[in-house]
Amino acid sequence: MIKTMNTESKLSKSLHWTTIASEKLLLAIIGIATCIASALYIFDMVLAQAVTLPDLFMLFIYAEIIGMVGAFYSTNRIPVTLPIIIAITALCRLIVMQSKEMDALVVLGEAGAILILSLAAIIMSFKDKVSLEKIKGLRDSISSD
């Protein structure tokens, strides 16, 4: 029984480290690819000699992705709100780029999606605050004992 638990523990630990290593590798690739994509996008803007609102939204999306990768490397977790903000920005970019050709109901649908994502971001940020307060409370109670 003890030998089985020890083997399972070693397997679990090795899978855990493999997962962390693969996450870090993939996020490094995402970060590098995002930097290259943003440089190419800026190069295209320079060649076109024009900067439009959709261009700025796209650069903001690149900046948020780089920030998300940086947040993972500094805390070993990705805040859930960052991908939500990226999705909101992408939807805003779509509305700005295509609103003249789009049906009004589609624009309303995308605006509704932005509203739902915004509410989700608010809920998740409150959840993070509550979780951090619980952790702090537990630490305080442990230290006072």
Secondary structure, DSSP 4 states (H G I P E B T S, - for coil): -HHHHHHHHHHHHHHHHHHHHHHHHHHHHHHHHHHHHHHHHHHHHHHHT---HHHHHHHHHHHHHHHHHHHHHHHSS--THHHHHHHHHHHHHHHHHHTTTS-HHHHHHHHHHHHHHHHHHHHHHHHHHHHHHHHHHHHHHHHH-
